[in-house]
Amino acid sequence: MKRAKKFKDYFEDIKPVTDEELEELLNEPPRRRNRGNFKKAKKEFYRDF
């Protein structure tokens, strides 16, 4: 029952996306600058092991 409560609390905050918002998200170009950040994070992660 505890899990169901957490699940309910989690999904109460989620709002459905309107068609206009979805269209805006689909029309935005993907961001390329985050790709370098991922590589850096991966390097740091493997350095720890």
Backbone as CSV, one residue per row, in Angstrom:
resi,resn,N_x,N_y,N_z,CA_x,CA_y,CA_z,C_x,C_y,C_z
1,MET,0.829,-1.195,0.000,0.000,0.000,0.000,0.872,1.256,0.000
2,LYS,2.037,1.150,0.601,2.927,2.298,0.689,3.361,2.757,-0.703
3,ARG,3.687,1.793,-1.562,4.113,2.132,-2.926,3.009,2.814,-3.709
4,ALA,1.796,2.335,-3.542,0.661,2.922,-4.259,0.483,4.383,-3.864
5,LYS,0.695,4.678,-2.601,0.572,6.055,-2.126,1.622,6.947,-2.789
6,LYS,2.869,6.475,-2.822,3.938,7.250,-3.455,3.647,7.451,-4.933
7,PHE,3.157,6.404,-5.574,2.824,6.456,-6.997,1.756,7.513,-7.248
8,LYS,0.742,7.524,-6.397,-0.346,8.490,-6.530,0.178,9.914,-6.343
9,ASP,0.998,10.125,-5.328,1.568,11.451,-5.074,2.404,11.919,-6.251
10,TYR,3.146,10.995,-6.839,4.012,11.336,-7.964,3.194,11.777,-9.169
11,PHE,2.128,11.055,-9.457,1.358,11.349,-10.656,0.351,12.469,-10.489
12,GLU,0.124,12.935,-9.274,-0.766,14.079,-9.087,-0.145,15.349,-9.654
13,ASP,1.185,15.429,-9.671,1.877,16.629,-10.142,1.975,16.697,-11.658
14,ILE,1.783,15.575,-12.341,1.954,15.548,-13.798,0.699,16.082,-14.475
15,LYS,0.899,17.036,-15.396,-0.220,17.601,-16.147,-0.143,17.117,-17.587
16,PRO,-1.281,16.900,-18.226,-1.236,16.497,-19.634,-0.707,17.638,-20.509
17,VAL,-0.009,17.292,-21.564,0.566,18.286,-22.471,-0.470,18.632,-23.530
18,THR,-0.636,19.931,-23.776,-1.587,20.346,-24.809,-0.963,20.154,-26.183
19,ASP,-1.796,20.175,-27.212,-1.306,19.992,-28.578,-0.326,21.089,-28.973
20,GLU,-0.588,22.325,-28.521,0.301,23.438,-28.865,1.687,23.234,-28.250
21,GLU,1.728,22.823,-26.995,3.007,22.595,-26.325,3.781,21.461,-26.989
22,LEU,3.066,20.411,-27.377,3.706,19.281,-28.039,4.294,19.717,-29.376
23,GLU,3.554,20.536,-30.105,4.028,21.036,-31.402,5.303,21.860,-31.223
24,GLU,5.341,22.707,-30.184,6.535,23.512,-29.911,7.734,22.626,-29.610
25,LEU,7.518,21.595,-28.797,8.616,20.695,-28.442,9.139,19.951,-29.666
26,LEU,8.239,19.558,-30.546,8.654,18.821,-31.742,9.381,19.717,-32.737
27,ASN,9.043,21.009,-32.753,9.658,21.929,-33.709,11.012,22.449,-33.250
28,GLU,11.321,22.327,-31.964,12.616,22.807,-31.471,13.730,21.917,-32.002
29,PRO,14.821,22.511,-32.473,15.944,21.681,-32.934,16.620,20.996,-31.751
30,PRO,17.111,19.793,-31.939,17.794,19.113,-30.825,19.063,19.851,-30.442
31,ARG,19.395,19.836,-29.174,20.578,20.553,-28.695,21.798,19.664,-28.823
32,ARG,22.812,20.181,-29.487,24.044,19.410,-29.700,25.082,19.671,-28.610
33,ARG,24.977,20.825,-27.939,26.033,21.200,-26.998,26.092,20.278,-25.784
34,ASN,25.032,19.561,-25.496,25.034,18.661,-24.339,25.831,17.396,-24.598
35,ARG,26.124,17.133,-25.854,26.846,15.911,-26.208,28.244,15.892,-25.574
36,GLY,28.930,17.019,-25.587,30.253,17.117,-24.981,30.196,16.917,-23.479
37,ASN,29.154,17.450,-22.873,28.994,17.292,-21.426,28.849,15.825,-21.056
38,PHE,28.164,15.070,-21.901,27.974,13.643,-21.635,29.308,12.909,-21.685
39,LYS,30.120,13.253,-22.674,31.427,12.603,-22.795,32.305,12.913,-21.588
40,LYS,32.280,14.163,-21.124,33.064,14.546,-19.949,32.593,13.779,-18.721
41,ALA,31.296,13.691,-18.545,30.746,12.990,-17.386,31.117,11.512,-17.435
42,LYS,31.085,10.946,-18.630,31.427,9.533,-18.794,32.891,9.295,-18.420
43,LYS,33.759,10.210,-18.859,35.185,10.098,-18.537,35.401,10.142,-17.027
44,GLU,34.762,11.099,-16.379,34.906,11.241,-14.929,34.365,10.020,-14.202
45,PHE,33.278,9.475,-14.712,32.675,8.302,-14.083,33.624,7.111,-14.145
46,TYR,34.215,6.884,-15.316,35.111,5.743,-15.466,36.444,5.957,-14.753
47,ARG,36.811,7.205,-14.516,38.044,7.502,-13.800,37.952,7.011,-12.353
48,ASP,36.747,7.039,-11.797,36.548,6.600,-10.412,36.763,5.104,-10.240
49,PHE,36.561,4.327,-11.300,36.649,2.865,-11.173,37.989,2.328,-11.519
